[in-house]
Amino acid sequence: MSATAQQQQRTVEVTERDLPLHCPTPSTPVWNMHPRVFLDVAKAGELLCPYCGTRYVYLGAPPKGH
């Protein structure tokens, strides 16, 4: 990964309130920069968006339910 790509990679902290999580999120400056993809970050704990490389980190206890 180049230095420029590393500088552009974002890390987003996610809580149970943010689920279900999709990228890009509504707070992303360019919300239509790639197709919406849903990410099961609560199960994995940490995921990268396959399109833009944004790193999502789940904070807190696993969600209750199915």
MDAnalysis code that builds the backbone (N, CA, C; Angstrom):
import MDAnalysis as mda
import numpy as np

u = mda.Universe.empty(198, n_residues=66, atom_resindex=np.repeat(np.arange(66), 3), trajectory=True)
u.add_TopologyAttr("name", ["N", "CA", "C"] * 66)
u.add_TopologyAttr("resid", np.arange(1, 67))
u.add_TopologyAttr("resname", ["MET", "SER", "ALA", "THR", "ALA", "GLN", "GLN", "GLN", "GLN", "ARG", "THR", "VAL", "GLU", "VAL", "THR", "GLU", "ARG", "ASP", "LEU", "PRO", "LEU", "HIS", "CYS", "PRO", "THR", "PRO", "SER", "THR", "PRO", "VAL", "TRP", "ASN", "MET", "HIS", "PRO", "ARG", "VAL", "PHE", "LEU", "ASP", "VAL", "ALA", "LYS", "ALA", "GLY", "GLU", "LEU", "LEU", "CYS", "PRO", "TYR", "CYS", "GLY", "THR", "ARG", "TYR", "VAL", "TYR", "LEU", "GLY", "ALA", "PRO", "PRO", "LYS", "GLY", "HIS"])
u.atoms.positions = np.array([
    [0.856, -1.185, 0.000],
    [0.000, 0.000, 0.000],
    [0.894, 1.237, 0.000],
    [0.599, 2.180, -0.823],
    [1.412, 3.383, -0.916],
    [1.150, 4.303, 0.263],
    [2.030, 5.270, 0.478],
    [1.867, 6.230, 1.571],
    [0.584, 7.030, 1.406],
    [0.244, 7.366, 0.166],
    [-0.983, 8.123, -0.085],
    [-2.208, 7.299, 0.282],
    [-2.226, 6.037, -0.081],
    [-3.366, 5.177, 0.239],
    [-3.501, 4.994, 1.744],
    [-2.383, 4.874, 2.452],
    [-2.438, 4.728, 3.901],
    [-3.016, 5.972, 4.556],
    [-2.688, 7.139, 4.050],
    [-3.190, 8.382, 4.613],
    [-4.687, 8.520, 4.378],
    [-5.197, 7.958, 3.291],
    [-6.600, 8.100, 2.955],
    [-7.483, 7.076, 3.660],
    [-6.903, 5.999, 4.198],
    [-7.706, 4.971, 4.851],
    [-8.307, 5.522, 6.136],
    [-9.623, 5.355, 6.269],
    [-10.335, 5.834, 7.451],
    [-10.614, 4.671, 8.384],
    [-10.687, 4.979, 9.682],
    [-11.126, 4.013, 10.676],
    [-12.372, 4.570, 11.326],
    [-13.418, 3.755, 11.369],
    [-14.697, 4.168, 11.937],
    [-15.029, 3.223, 13.083],
    [-15.301, 3.791, 14.257],
    [-15.707, 2.992, 15.406],
    [-17.220, 2.817, 15.361],
    [-17.671, 1.580, 15.540],
    [-19.078, 1.220, 15.395],
    [-19.596, 0.673, 16.725],
    [-20.812, 1.068, 17.091],
    [-21.466, 0.523, 18.277],
    [-22.741, -0.197, 17.847],
    [-23.401, -0.826, 18.802],
    [-24.640, -1.552, 18.502],
    [-25.683, -0.626, 17.889],
    [-25.627, 0.627, 18.246],
    [-26.562, 1.622, 17.715],
    [-26.434, 1.824, 16.203],
    [-25.251, 1.544, 15.661],
    [-24.976, 1.753, 14.236],
    [-25.377, 0.560, 13.361],
    [-25.827, -0.516, 13.988],
    [-26.157, -1.731, 13.239],
    [-27.567, -1.673, 12.687],
    [-27.873, -2.249, 11.550],
    [-26.946, -2.898, 10.639],
    [-26.063, -1.862, 9.944],
    [-24.821, -2.212, 9.758],
    [-23.826, -1.295, 9.207],
    [-23.710, -1.475, 7.702],
    [-23.650, -0.358, 7.006],
    [-23.367, -0.410, 5.575],
    [-22.363, 0.677, 5.235],
    [-21.637, 0.434, 4.167],
    [-20.670, 1.397, 3.661],
    [-21.063, 1.702, 2.227],
    [-21.050, 2.957, 1.832],
    [-20.739, 4.129, 2.626],
    [-21.858, 4.446, 3.620],
    [-21.466, 5.051, 4.727],
    [-22.424, 5.432, 5.758],
    [-23.056, 6.777, 5.399],
    [-24.166, 7.125, 6.028],
    [-24.797, 8.422, 5.744],
    [-23.879, 9.618, 6.034],
    [-22.911, 9.437, 6.936],
    [-22.013, 10.548, 7.271],
    [-20.818, 10.665, 6.327],
    [-20.690, 9.748, 5.383],
    [-19.595, 9.803, 4.417],
    [-19.776, 11.024, 3.516],
    [-18.703, 11.822, 3.317],
    [-18.835, 13.040, 2.506],
    [-19.399, 12.795, 1.106],
    [-19.003, 11.710, 0.471],
    [-19.522, 11.371, -0.855],
    [-20.263, 10.047, -0.695],
    [-21.534, 10.121, -0.346],
    [-22.306, 8.928, 0.013],
    [-22.481, 7.943, -1.133],
    [-22.328, 8.382, -2.363],
    [-22.510, 7.483, -3.510],
    [-21.188, 7.141, -4.181],
    [-20.104, 7.062, -3.424],
    [-18.797, 6.799, -4.024],
    [-18.630, 5.354, -4.483],
    [-19.453, 4.433, -3.980],
    [-19.448, 3.049, -4.446],
    [-20.776, 2.411, -4.057],
    [-21.082, 1.223, -4.598],
    [-22.350, 0.568, -4.241],
    [-22.416, 0.306, -2.735],
    [-23.621, 0.362, -2.179],
    [-23.802, 0.093, -0.750],
    [-23.539, -1.384, -0.480],
    [-22.719, -1.641, 0.523],
    [-22.410, -3.003, 0.936],
    [-22.635, -3.097, 2.444],
    [-23.363, -4.138, 2.866],
    [-23.621, -4.348, 4.290],
    [-22.492, -5.189, 4.872],
    [-22.027, -4.789, 6.063],
    [-20.886, -5.431, 6.701],
    [-21.286, -5.957, 8.075],
    [-21.016, -7.233, 8.349],
    [-21.344, -7.847, 9.636],
    [-20.175, -7.649, 10.599],
    [-19.941, -6.411, 10.958],
    [-18.803, -6.057, 11.795],
    [-18.973, -6.550, 13.228],
    [-20.198, -6.695, 13.714],
    [-20.421, -7.158, 15.089],
    [-19.923, -8.591, 15.260],
    [-20.092, -9.405, 14.251],
    [-19.651, -10.802, 14.311],
    [-18.131, -10.899, 14.190],
    [-17.554, -10.134, 13.281],
    [-16.121, -10.210, 13.009],
    [-15.287, -9.366, 13.970],
    [-15.856, -8.273, 14.478],
    [-15.114, -7.376, 15.362],
    [-14.413, -6.258, 14.612],
    [-13.937, -6.561, 13.415],
    [-13.236, -5.569, 12.593],
    [-13.311, -6.016, 11.142],
    [-13.645, -5.093, 10.256],
    [-13.743, -5.405, 8.830],
    [-13.260, -4.230, 7.996],
    [-12.843, -4.535, 6.780],
    [-12.516, -3.511, 5.792],
    [-13.580, -3.536, 4.713],
    [-13.994, -2.358, 4.265],
    [-14.916, -2.287, 3.143],
    [-14.182, -2.791, 1.900],
    [-14.784, -3.715, 1.149],
    [-14.106, -4.239, -0.037],
    [-13.959, -3.219, -1.162],
    [-14.717, -2.135, -1.126],
    [-14.642, -1.118, -2.181],
    [-13.658, -0.002, -1.860],
    [-13.786, 0.595, -0.676],
    [-12.980, 1.786, -0.380],
    [-11.908, 1.560, 0.679],
    [-11.937, 0.414, 1.358],
    [-10.914, 0.109, 2.349],
    [-11.132, 0.747, 3.708],
    [-12.273, 1.396, 3.918],
    [-12.551, 1.964, 5.233],
    [-12.558, 0.836, 6.252],
    [-11.881, 1.062, 7.361],
    [-11.781, 0.051, 8.421],
    [-12.850, 0.334, 9.460],
    [-13.685, -0.653, 9.733],
    [-14.746, -0.546, 10.730],
    [-14.383, -1.429, 11.916],
    [-14.421, -0.846, 13.123],
    [-14.088, -1.558, 14.353],
    [-15.302, -1.520, 15.262],
    [-15.758, -2.701, 15.682],
    [-16.930, -2.792, 16.553],
    [-16.489, -2.679, 18.004],
    [-17.115, -1.764, 18.748],
    [-16.818, -1.558, 20.161],
    [-17.973, -2.075, 20.999],
    [-17.675, -2.735, 22.077],
    [-18.724, -3.182, 22.983],
    [-19.019, -4.656, 22.871],
    [-20.042, -5.054, 23.619],
    [-20.448, -6.455, 23.672],
    [-21.151, -6.861, 22.383],
    [-21.095, -8.144, 22.056],
    [-21.828, -8.610, 20.874],
    [-23.317, -8.324, 21.034],
    [-23.989, -7.980, 19.951],
    [-25.422, -7.678, 20.053],
    [-26.223, -8.915, 20.441],
    [-27.308, -8.700, 21.156],
    [-28.182, -9.803, 21.572],
    [-29.167, -10.105, 20.455],
    [-29.617, -11.329, 20.399],
    [-30.597, -11.702, 19.382],
    [-30.108, -12.841, 18.531],
    [-30.673, -12.969, 17.373],
    [-30.389, -14.092, 16.476],
    [-28.978, -14.033, 15.988],
])
